[in-house]
Amino acid sequence: APAAKPLPGYASFKNADAVIVHSSTTIETKRSAFGAGVVTPTSQLYVRNNLPTPSEAIVADRDAWAVQIDGVKKPRQLSVRELKTMGLETVTMVLQCSGNGRAFFPSKPSGTQWTVGAAGCVVWSGVPVRDVVKALGGVADGMVYMTGTGGEVLPAGLDPKSVLVERSVPLSAMEDALLAWEMNGEPVPLAHGGPLRLIVPGYTGVNNIKYIKQLVFTAKESEAHIMSHGYRISPPGSKGDPSQPSVQEMSVKSWINSPIPEDGNQASGLVQIQGVAFGGMNAVKGVEVSIDGGKTWKQARLVGPDMGRYAWRQFVLQAQLPKGTYQLASRATDVKGNVQPETRGENQSGYNNTSWADHAVTVTVA
Ligand code: MSS
């Protein structure tokens, strides 16, 4: 096997044994590393950056970081220091890259070959966006999107629109959105968007803008390439464009983290089949597990704390597994009755893979 790539400087605090470094801007949590806790430790949470990480200088004086709020009745710039006086809420949320599960597409879409580890369950604290908007007189008339802009310094000589990380979500997403300065009980690390990050619960990773410097209520979607052409669900063989749906709300998904082939052969006998399940916008209602590749299913038990509708739940099914080879699969259902599908939705860039068949694992019990 090729030598593991080193952790990039801004992510040097990561647990090298728990992650796969794909590149200096893409780091994945190992499937075997999700562990027994419901919250993903910051030291092993995945990273995905579209641009080089900003300088550490931006987290030297976190409270001085400012975000410009526009598209409200009384637009103004607010520092983190001021935001901290305006409200405080905590939300536990699955942060998942739109491309998580891309490696399972047989069409081999270009982009990072994430399996399951471009996801984690994270606790965020900050001020509700709706409180900020209320303090600024409400959303200006005619605005239907909430558009966040990342604070990266853009590479010189390029059209800013071609590289800027700027995303628009429907205004309705404001209800549960936060401007967060804390993650898993600590100031948000630079790697994850400190000093201030927009959190849009239930929406795929890209909509959660790091080092946010501008939050604008707009009548139109952003014209930044990452919004207009990137992250679109386009049919295989065709490029993304504004007519195709954008990656936004996540839907019901689960996968097994143990036992998996990486664990090596299991001793035969009683086995705990464990994994995680989430519903995106809706809480998870239940999870079924199959040991025969989906021919038959048994209801698993939800274990561990319920941290709210946007968090994931851990599940366990005990099974007697005599010597042999098994195809382990999990299939989650959310409270609205949506069932995790067997097949992926084919698309050019390998987004939104929720297929239970793709996430199944083959294990040999010795
Ligand atoms: N933000 C900014 N500012 N920049 C960038 O690049 N990216 C995205 C988000 N945000 C970015 C941002 C993505 S794309 C993702 S996933 C996320 O983020 C991740 O996170 P972390 O913390 O993990 O790194 Mo896909 O859909």
Boltz pocket constraint, residues with backbone or C-beta under 6 A from the ligand:
constraints:
  - pocket:
      binder: B
      contacts: [[A, 45], [A, 46], [A, 47], [A, 48], [A, 49], [A, 50], [A, 51], [A, 95], [A, 96], [A, 97], [A, 98], [A, 99], [A, 149], [A, 150], [A, 151], [A, 152], [A, 165], [A, 191], [A, 192], [A, 193], [A, 204], [A, 205], [A, 206], [A, 207], [A, 208], [A, 209], [A, 210], [A, 211]]
      max_distance: 6.0
